[in-house]
Amino acid sequence: MATETTTAAPATGPRTGDGRRDVNAAAVLRTVLDHGPVARSRVATLTGLSPAAVSRQVVDLARLGLLRERPGPAGGAATARTVGRPQLPVDIDPDRIAVAGLHIGLPYSTFAFLDLRGNVLHRQESSNRGRTGRAVLRPLLERLPRLLAAAPDGRTVVGLGAVTGGAVDHERGLVTRHDPLGWRDVPLAALLAEASGLPVRVDNHARALARAEILFGHPAARRSMVHLFVGHVVDAALAVAGTVHVGPASPTGDVAHLPVPDSDALCHCGRTGCLAVAASDTTLFEAAAAEGIVERPDRAAFLAAVRAGDPRADRLVRRRAEIVGRALALLADVVNPDLLVLTETFALLDPARLDVVRAEFARHSHLRRDAGLLIAQPHGADVLAVAAGAPALGALYARPVHALAAVPRPN
């Protein structure tokens, strides 16, 4: 059974044989993703490949279920005045292939199917019922074959992505540290590959969402971006020139312990005032319970209080938005990216909440960057599902021939 966990970008430079084939296939596939439906001649111009090479790749990628010809005008170049059989524009095939994804969080886990454009075809959430440690995984591993068997519209599932917070070694498929879940060196890729029979790619959820933004999102993300994820854990990801940074020993870096001066919340590290706890969902929901806004720390109950206009709930949400805005100002001043992306529940739900973050960002950024460079992650309620599938999609677009060759074939 395959346990491949890498999500490397396509290699550059001279290649021969299968390596060159995969590089060329990736170039064609990514160009069609960006510009499709598009004429083959336009693909050749954009990639620098010969028209004959593009045609060979289109035939191969269509056979693999990744591309298809479409009737109608092609983007970027007309197809009139061609000699011989008119060439139809090519586009990503939306119907034959899917990837699966699993996001493992503290309160609940999310399973999803995504198409080749990162659209969520199906998602479902399951409570972790307060479990931590390996106990979180047992019911997921038991249910995984049934979940995968229910792929929508008879699609072929070609990979499984798995993401979570904390420190994740994506090359070895290990979650090296996730403090809220109590995980240390959990071989997540191997466990999921054994249960699913699929190639598995694992990653930190902030990095996974950065990859999704580069593939499917804002054009500035391909120049440089910082992504901040705020939930029960607080993580960040950095990408430059379309490549998500992974540092030595796997972490991108650790923003969780940036100091929040007026916070006295106790962190897992033993200190007080770390961003990981000052801005976390756990702290937010516990504060709501302590103030009598909700009976117990509970996400659904607190969201209901916010939607009902409870001023105490609004104050807590605003306070967190201000903390997040200051943290983003610091990150922007250090990195100076083209784009800042925030994944945070209330900024996703209400643009006015993002405005609070932006205002605090503008007040504290010494570079005086335009707060318009700060956007909310665009997938709304599907954000964790997109994160879950992004490692598998990233691997597919980076090395499509290699990725599909690793999929087990029916006997």
Secondary structure, DSSP 8 states (H G I E B T S, - for coil): ------------S---HHHHHHHHHHHHHHHHHHH-SB-HHHHHHHH---HHHHHHHHHHHHHTTSEEE-SS--BSS--TT-SSS----EEE--SSEEEEEEEE-SSEEEEEEE-TTS-EEEEEEEE-TT--GGGGHHHHHHHHHHHHHT-GGG-EEEEEEEEESSEEETTTTEEEEETTTTEEEE-HHHHHHHHH-S-EEEEEHHHHHHHHHHHHS-GGGGTEEEEEEESSSEEEEEEETTEE---TTS-S---TT-B-TT---B-TTS-BSBHHHHS-HHHHHHHHHHTTSSSSS-HHHHHHHHHTT-HHHHHHHHHHHHHHHHHHHHHHHHH--SEEEEEEHHHHH-HHHHHHHHHHHHHH-TT---GGGEEE-TTGGGHHHHHHHHHHHHHHHHSHHHHHHTS----
